[in-house]
Structure formats: structure tokens, C-alpha cells
């Protein structure tokens, strides 16, 4: 197949690609041979590409692929739901935006885009050898950013952002409040309200806040006892509400459940009204200080079960937190190592017997904010995993 002009390094000498490493997520289905037959089925057998899974080439299509014209089978759909909003420490998505898998990945050179594409998808759907030509470029723009919508067999869906939201609303087994991603030119700086723990340093390091920027972009409250709805409405509106229980060993004037109830109260004040055009996200973090009864109350009030985010180093559990949030991908089990309740209980006992106060959990939750890049403006910054 002849190369698409926009993907030809001679036609677009200023375009290039950055190669990122290999993915650890293995595909649940056999991609190779089936995916190589997609072009044959479409061009020779005249099969509609909507009847073929773009991810693996299966003819057992479950529904439409949300980003590109084509189908997606049930196993690939589940993987897509799990992996699309997972990000690496460099700020780019962890897996291919087409198949949510892939070995070596090509990343978009548009500074406002975080999407990646695997060699296999590019060669199968755009044309054999295209990945090599893209790799030779200096600043390649991806298939969701290009001004034209078709590249070989790869056809970008119209209004793909709303298609993606509809896909999640329809296909997720335990649907969350899901917002339509926002085009780059419509994104505005994020407005944050933090309770009990200040996360300005972390948001700044991820590029969401400029150092020395207007403090009105982030409002931090240590004590919210006297805070009423009118206060929050005057300070806001807000796009992100964050709160956390104090770590074990920290002196505090309130029982652990107080932080949960105050967070839930202010969450009701901070939520935008019905029909608001801007997304609204929230996160509540428990430093393993809530007892089982309090955790059940939190799940009932926040209308979801928590996700445990562990810090495992050298094969041992160093730290962990429980998180309730509507930020995409936080509930994905693929992102976190599995930790048993026994391990968490032992960790809590060790903390209680230690004389050193535990640190606030920002290092564990920092990268959970990366999916917000799909919704809010962020400023150029060199991402690091250290604090």
C-alpha cells in the first residue's frame, strides 16, 4: 500500500515520532495473524470494517470502536475499558489508543496530546511499513490530531469524544460519572479545592498549575468546621475536589470519620449544577485509618467501592492508601499490584507500633491526576515521579 502523504517523511520534513519503551500488558487475544487479515477482509472480501475488531481482527464484534471506524470484540472491549486512561510517569498513555496493548509505541508529537499507537496497529490499518516511516520523522502528529480524518483503513470517528463517553456509559460493568473529553483549544486551567492536605506541589509538578500562578486556581483548607455552602460558592466554581484522612501518627483534633463526613458535605457544595459544560472530579484518600464500618459508610456515601493503591518495593509493602474517586482509570485493577487485607492489616499494625509519623500519601496518588490532561489545560513541564 502506498504511504499516506502526511505520513511521508519527505512530504512532511518537520514531522517526527518519539519511541517509547515496551508495554508490560499482554493481549488476551491473539493479535498477529487475525489483525494482518483486516485489510484482506475489507479490500478483497468487501467486508464492512465495522464488522471486524480493529484490535485483534476477530469477526465476533461486540460493539463499535469508540475512536475509529471499526468494531471491537468483547475481550478487547474489556481491555480497552481498563487501559485507555492509564498513564506512565512521562505523562503519555501507557498503551495503544487503538488496541490498548502493543509492544513498542509511537507517541504523538503534538504537545497537547498524550496518545500512543503501536507499530502493529499502524502497519495493519494504515499500511505495511508505515510505522518505520513514522519512526523516521521528527515530529509526527497522530491520527486523532491530523487535520484529515482518514489514513489508510483508519478512519477517525466524527465527534469521537462524545462517542468515547457514550462507549463508557454503555459498556462499563460498574459505570462511573464519565465526562466527555475536551478539545485542546477549549481546555481551561483547572480550579482545585483541597481539604486537609495541600496538593499544590504535586499539581504544579504535573503541569496543571504554574509556579507562582494566581492562588485562586487552588484553594486549600485545613479546617472546614465553619465552612458553609455560601463560602464554597464564593470561592468557586471548582473542577477538582481533593481530601484525605491524616496518616497514622499525625496529631489531629478529630476522629478519622470526621474527615469523611466533612469531605462528603463539601462535595455536595462544590458539585456544579445540572447542565454544567465543564467536567467535575473528586478524590477522597484514606491513609488506612478508617475502620471497616467507616469504610462501608464511605462507600455508601460516595456510591462506589474504594481502590487500594499500594507502594510495593523490593517485594514488600511499604505503604498503601484506599481511594474513592471518579477520575478515570483509578479503579482499574491492572494499574495496581494486588494487596490482601491481611497485608494491609499488618502494615497498619506496623505503623501504629512505629514512633515515626507516616507521610502524607501524595507520592502514591500523584499520577492518578494524569488523566485530567484530557479535560483541563496543563502547562509544559518535565514530568518526574519524585516529589
N, C-alpha and C positions, 0 to 999 in steps of 0.2 A: 504494500500500500504506500502511495506517495505521502510524504510528510506534509502535515498542515503548515501553510506558510508561517503562521505565528509561532510555530514550534521549530522553525528552521533557524539555526544559529546564524546563517549568512543573511537571511532576510531581517532578522532582529538581532543585530550585533550587541545591543545593550542588555539583552536578556540573559539570565543565568539561573543556576539552581544551586542550592546548598544540600549536601548529602548528610543525612543524619544516620545514626547507627542502626542496629538491627533490633527488631521488636522481640520481646520475650513471650508475647501472646501467640500461641499456636492456634491455627484454624481448626474448628471442629469438623469441617468437611474437607474433602479433597478438592483443592482449587485447580491444580495444574491442568490436567487434560481436559476437564469439563469447561474451564474458563477459556482455554485455547479454541474451543469449538463454537464460541459465541458468534464470531464473525462468519463462520461457515453456515451456522443455522440461519443467520439473518440474510446473508448475501446469496447463498446457494439454495437453501430450503425455504427462503422467503418467510421465515418465521418472524412474527412481531417481537421486537426486543422486550416489550412489556411482559411477554410470556417466558422470559429467561431470567434467571437470577444473575444480576451483574456481579455478585460477589464470588460465585463458585460455578456458574454455568448450569446449574440444575434447572430442569424443566418443571419441577414441582414448586411453582411460585405460590407464595402465601399472600403477598400484597405488593404494592408498588414501592420502588426505592424512593425515599423522600427527596433526594438531591438531584438525581439524574434519571432520565427516562430509562425504564427497565424495571424488572421485577426483583423481588428478594424472597428467598425461601425462608421457612420457619426457623431453622437453626441459625442462619445468617442474620435474620431479624433480631433474634435474642442477643447475638454477639454485638450487633450494631447498637442496640439499646444500651448495652453495658459499657461500650468503649468509646462512643463518639465524643463524649465530653471529658475524656481522660487526658491529662496534660503531663508532659515531662517538665523537669526543673528549668529547661531553657525557654519555657513558655509556649512551645509548639505542641500540637496534639500528638498523642502517643502512637496513633495508628492511622492507617489509610482512611481518607474520608469516603472512599467508595466501598471498600470491603471491611473496614475496621480490623484489618490484620496486616499482613505484609512483612517482608523481611527488611530490605533496605528501602528507605523512604526519600522522596523528593519533597522539599518544602517550598512553599510559595515565597517569592521574593518581595511581595507586597508587604511593607512594614506593618500594615494594619490587618494582615491575615495571618492566621495561625495554623492553616490546614496543610496536610501532608498527603502524598499519593505514592503508592508502592509501584515498583518497576513492573510487576506482573499486571496490574490493572491498566497502567498506561500503555504497555505493549499490546495487551489483548484488545483494548477498547479503542485506542487511538490509532495504533498501527505498529507492526513489528519494528523494533529498533528505535522507537520514539523516545524511550527512556534514556538511551545513550545520547541522543541528540540534545535532550533537555539537560542531561547531566553536564554537557559541554558548554552550556550557556552561562552567562554571568549574572543574570537577574531575571529568572523565569517567573512569569505570572500564571497562577493556576487556573483551572477550568471554571472555578466559581468567581474569579476576578476578571477574566478576559472580557473584552467588550462584546465579542460574539459568543453565541451560546453553544455552537457545535464544534467538536473536534473529533473527527472520525465517527465512530459509533457513539461517542459520548456526547449526549445532549443534555445540557443543563435545564432543569425544570423551571417553568415560569413560577415566580413567587415562591421560590424554594424555601425561604424562611418560614412562611406560613405553612407550607407543605410539611416541613420538619416538625413544627409544633403539632399539626394535626396527626402526624405519624405517632408521636409520643402519646398524645391524648388517647389515641385509638388502640395502640399496641402494648403499652406498658401494663404489666400484670398488677402493679400497685402504683397507679398514676399519681404523680406529684403535681403541684401547681407549676405548670410549664409555660414559659413565655416565648413568644416569637423572637428570634434573634434579630438584632437591629443592624441595618446597613451602616457602614463605616461613617458615611457623611452625615448621619443622623444621631450619632452617639455623642453624649454629653458627659462631662466629668461626673463621677459617682459621688453621691452625697450620703455620708455614713453617720450613724448614731451608734456609739459603743457604750456598753454598760459594764461597769466593774473592772474591766480590763481594757487598756488603751492599745489599739492595733494600728496606730498611725505609722509606726516604723515599718511594719510588715507591708501595709498597703503602698507606702512610698517605695519600698524596695521592689515591688512588683510593677511599679509604673502607674498605679491608679491615682496617686497624689504626687504633686510636685513638691520638692523640698522647699519649705518657706512659703507655700501657697496659702491662699486665703483660708484661715482656720475654720471658716464657715462650711467648708467642704467636709469637715469631720468634727462632730460634737461628741465629747466624752463626758460621761457622768459616773462618779464613784458611788454616790448615794442617791437613790431615786425615791426616798421615802416621801418627800413632799412634792414630787413631780406629778403634775396633773395633765389632762389631755390638752388644755389650752397651751401649756408650755411646749409640748411636742409639736403642736400645730404651728406655733410661732417660730420655732427653731427650724422646722422642716420646710418643704417635704423632704423625706429621706428615701434613698434607694436601697440601703442595706442597714439592717439592724443586727448587731452582734452583742452577745452577752455570754458570761462564763461564771461558773462557781469558782471560788478561790481554791487553789491547790491545798492539799493536806499540809499542815504545819504553819499555815498563814493565820495570823491573828485576825479574827473578824467578829463583828458585833451581832451577827445574825446567824441563824441555823441555815444549813445548806438549802433547804426547801424555800427559804425566803427569796433567794436569787432566782429560782424558777418562777415563783409567783409574780415577782416584780417584772421579770422579763416578759412573761405572758401578758401582764397588764399593759406594759408599754408597747408590746407588739400590736395590740388592738388599737392603740392611739396612732401608731406610725403607719399602719396599713393604708394605702391610698384608697380613695373611693372607687366604687364600681365604674368601669369605663375608662379608668386612667390609662393613657397611652404608654406610660413608662413601666418597665418591669420593676418588681419589688422583691428583694431577697432577704432572708434572715437566717441566723445560725445561733444555736444555743449549745454551749460546750460544758460538759460535766467532767471535772477532774477526779472522777471516781469517788466523790464524797456523798452523792445521793444514795440512800439505801434503796432496797428493792421496791418498797412502797412508793417512795418519791419518784423512782424511775417510771413506775406504772402510771403515776399521776402525770408526769411529763409527757409520756406517750399519748395519754388520753387528751390532755390539753392541746398538745402540738399536733395531734392527729397523725402520728407516724411512730414507728419504732426507731430506736437510735442505731447509728452505725458506730462500731468501735474502730478507732484509728490507733494502731499500735506503733511504737518505736522499738523495733527489734534489731539489735546489733550484736554481732558475734554469736548468734543463735540464742540469745537470751533477751527477755522482755525488759526493756529499760524504763518505758513509760507507756501510757495509754490514756485516751480520753474517749468519752461517749459523746456523739454529736447528733443533734436533731437539726435538720436544715432542709430548705427547698432549693439549695444551689445544685445544679445538675451534676450528676456523677458521684456525689458524696456517698450515696447508698450502694454504689457498685461494689460487689464483693471481690471483683477481680483486682481492685486497686489496693486492697489491704490484705496483709497476712492474717490468717485465721487464728484467733486467740480464744482459748476456752475461758469459761467463767472461773475455773479453778486457778488459772494463771493470773487472772485479774484480781481475784481474792488474795492470792499470795503477794502480788505486787502491792496491794493496798496495805496488807499487814506489815510488809517490809517498810513502807513509807511511814506508817504510824509508829513503828519502833525506832525509826531514824530520828536523830535530833535535828537534821537539816531540813529546812522547809523546801518542798518541791517547787520547781519553777512553773511560771505560767505556761500554758500549752501552745503558745503562738508558733513554735517551730513545727509542731505536728499539724496544725490547721492552716498554716500559711498557704500552701499550694492548693488548698481547697478553693481559694478565691480566683484561681486562674480561669475557670470557665466564665467568669464575669466579663472577660475580654470580648465575648460575643455580644455584649449588651451595652457596655459603657466605654467611654473614651479612656485610653490609657496613654501615658507619656513614655517616650523612649527611655529604656533603662536596661542595663545589663543584669539579667536575672541571675541570682545566686541562691543556693539552697541554705547558705549560712545566714545567721542573724547578727 
